[in-house]
Amino acid sequence: MYAFGRSSNQTVFRSNHALSNDQIARYAPSVLASEAHESRGERYAFIPTLQVIDGLRSEGFQPFEVRQTRVRDAGKREHTKHLVRLRHASAIEAKGEVPEIVLVNSHDGTSSYQIMSGVFRMVCSNGLIAGNVHDDIRVRHTGNVVDDVIDASWRVVDASEQVMERISEYKALKLSQPEVLAFGRAALQLRWGDDAPVTANRALGARRHEDFKDDLWTTFNRVQENLVMGGMPGRAKTGRRMTTREVGGVNENVKLNKALWVLADTLAQAKSQQGVDEFVAKHEHAYL
């Protein structure tokens, strides 16, 4: 179980057990919105996310994580973008890597319903998003939204086998030290551009004994956890000592998660197509 505190620009709650509506309401109140934001017109079909979650519950899915971006405008707090990670009953007792569906929505017009393929890694209680295994599914706020989202969720579940196959490939792919460092440097570029406050070695640091491995899957997970969760000591551009913060907001979390997955797949393809030297050379001289 974890939750981000008041200093974060997001609220997040994750539990080892299915979330109740009271828990969802506390950390992501926009999930329980009772009406659309006042900016929405007559053509906007307001279907509260909770109604969609209840529909998914009837199909055997349960929510385990909610995330909502903090907003300055109090009038948008009950309608802003939110993210829900759900797991089907058939996977609830699974160990290792567990397939999930990732549901994103808002009631202020900033997002349609988006359904993506996710993976939850049990050893580090960390959620990932598969970036390029299959296309995300979007459902507009028109028509029979609940049924459409349920149908899309089952399509994501059907595609989860492809995701797990990709993970198996990553686990079997051993990386050399230059390749590991190149991946770390490339990941820092995705997160901070040319102004990374930490080194690649810091981003590649293992937080637990199980992560002292040199395969692509473990390397990817170490970097993803460090970049998304934050907490790494570093230095700002001014030279001031600082600690990296967790990735705030739904958009930023989804974008970085997917980009890191694509980066891992890029390295995997480079290894299989004899192009890994070019990948390493591209990221050779920064963020040691």
Sequence and secondary structure as in RCSB ss.txt:
>XXXX:A:sequence
MYAFGRSSNQTVFRSNHALSNDQIARYAPSVLASEAHESRGERYAFIPTLQVIDGLRSEGFQPFEVRQTRVRDAG
KREHTKHLVRLRHASAIEAKGEVPEIVLVNSHDGTSSYQIMSGVFRMVCSNGLIAGNVHDDIRVRHTGNVVDDVI
DASWRVVDASEQVMERISEYKALKLSQPEVLAFGRAALQLRWGDDAPVTANRALGARRHEDFKDDLWTTFNRVQE
NLVMGGMPGRAKTGRRMTTREVGGVNENVKLNKALWVLADTLAQAKSQQGVDEFVAKHEHAYL
>XXXX:A:secstr
 EE  TTSSEEEEE SS   HHHHHHH GGGG SS  TT  TT     HHHHHHHHHTTTEEEEEEEEE  S GG
GTTTS EEEEEEEGGGTT  SEEEEEEEEE SSSS  EEEEEEEEEGGGTEEEE SSSS  EEE SSS HHHHHH
HHHHHHHHHHHHHHHHHHHHHH B  HHHHHHHHHHHHHHHHTT  SS HHHHT  SSGGG   BHHHHHHHHHH
HHHH   EEE TTS EEE     SHHHHHHHHHHHHHHHHHHHHHHHTT HHHHHHHTSSS  
